[in-house]
Each structure stands twice: as structure tokens, then as C-alpha cells.
């Protein structure tokens, strides 16, 4: 029995939409959790200094790691919704084909950038695994884990968006529903 290419494409696109919506939920959950953690430990530090004149040296190390998670999680959410800042004035005066070319170029540039970030983050992660933090004695590679995870997820997300642009479908916007499949 021959398979229907439209159905396969639809099932694959459904899987891509599921990836985007699931990872968006995960990213939002992680970002809220680490932000709460950051506020809590810094609140503990403030109270401890104010009431007991005691400082926790580990707060700075944990805050830096948590801040990296917050930053890359926020960027990943922007990528999931394809909500990058655009030069709408320029795009408004371009023809449809020029706008499409600009969109393809923007996605390709973002893909190349995040592939490069991922590569360097991975190499840095391997190198920093040789060292330990001074206070908590954790591997210093923990500082790079959010960059590796964030860059990999954003790279996958951008490849999905580029696939839909090249296929001539509307780009996915989670709040507006799935792209139309021809």
C-alpha cells in the first residue's frame, strides 16, 4: 500500500508542532522555577546580611548559573513563537518574494549563529569540566550547560521554522494555531 505524502507531511508537522509546544511549556516552567530560585536565594542572602551580618558565599555561584538559565529560556520562548524583532518598515516596502527571501536569510543567519554558539559552548563545556567552582566545588562546566541546552533547542526550533518557510506555509505561531498544510 502506497503511503500518502500529504498525510506523512501532516503527521510530521504535527510532531514538529508537538515538539514546539512541549518544549515551550518546559522552557517556561524551567524559567519560572529558576527565577523563583534566584529570588529566594538572593532574598535569603539579604535577610541573612541584614539580620545576622552573615553572607552565604555560594549565593553568587548559584545566581550566575540560574541567570544563564533565565536568559536562554527567555530567548528560547522568543524563538518558539518566532517573535524576533523585525524591521517592519523595511519589510513593508519589499515585494512578497523579497520579504520571503529576507525571512529565509534571517532564519539561516540565526541557524548558523546558534550552531556556532552550540559548537563553542560544547567545546567550552568539555574544557571547563576539568575545573571546580571555588565555593561549592561543582564542575565549572555547569555554567555552560544552559548555553548548550538553549542553543541546541533554539537551533532545532529555527530549523522547524525554516522548513515551514521553505515549504511555503505560514510560520508557526503557537498562539494562532498550526500552519496550513497544502
Secondary structure, DSSP 8 states (H G I E B T S, - for coil): ----HHHHHHHHHHHHHHHHHHHHHHHHHHHHHHHHHHHHHHHHHHHHHHHH----THHHHHHHHHHHHHHHHHHHHHHHTT-----HHHHHHS-HHHHHHHHHHHHHHHHHHHHHHHHHHHHHHHHHTT-B-TTT--BTTHHHHHHHHHHHHHHHHHHHHHHHHHTT----BGGGB-----
